[in-house]
């Protein structure tokens, strides 16, 4: 009887703890949604910044990999 009573008490404590954790996670949902929006905006800004012709011109965006100008990029361009 004592063992069962102890298990019930432990289970009730676990349920209470899980209920608190669920409530905390539910309360954090708006913060996470805001982080998704902010991260999406940051990603979109980064994508715009790295497009060819934007930002500092280092030439890397427009380099031709077709070194021998034969119309295809293949092992012959490595020679």
N, C-alpha and C positions, 0 to 999 in steps of 0.2 A: 504494500500500500504506500509506504514511504517513497519507494523508488518511482512509482507511477506519479505520485504527487510532485516529486522533484522534476520529473520529465515534463509535467504539465506546466510547472513554474518556469522551467527553462524555455519551453515552447512559447509561452506567453511573453516572456522577455524578448525572445527573438522576433516575435510578431510585432511587438511594440517598437523595437529597433528598426525593423524593416519599414514599418509605417512612417516613422520619422524620416528615414532615408528617402522614401518615395515623396514625401511632402517637400523635402529639401530639393530634390531633383525637379519636381514640378515647379517650385518657386524659381529655379534657375533657368527654366525654359526661355523666358523673355531675354535674359542676358545672352544666352546662347544664340537666339535668333538675331539679336543685334550684332553679335560677333560674326555671324554668317554674312550679314549685310555688309558690315565693315570690311571683312576679308574679301568679299566679292568685289567691292569697290576698289580696294587696293590692287587686286588681281587685274581688273579691267584697266586701271591706270598704268600698271606695269606693262601690260600687253601693248597699250598705246605708246608707251615710252620706248619700246624695243622694236617697233615696226621700222622697216627701212625708210630712211629719209627723215626720221625724227631724232632729235637729240644731236649729240656730238657726232660728226661725220668721221668715223675711223676707217671707212672703206670696207670693213668686213661684211657689211650687209650686201654690197653690190659686187663682190669679187666673183669673177667667172671661174667656175670649176672646169669648164671646157677649155683647158689650156691649149690644146692643139687646134681648136676651132673647127672640129670635124662634125659638130652638131650633136655629139653624144658624150656623156661623161663615163669614161671607162678606164681600164688599166693603162691605155695609151696616154692618158693625161698625166700619169705619174712619172713618165720618162723625162 
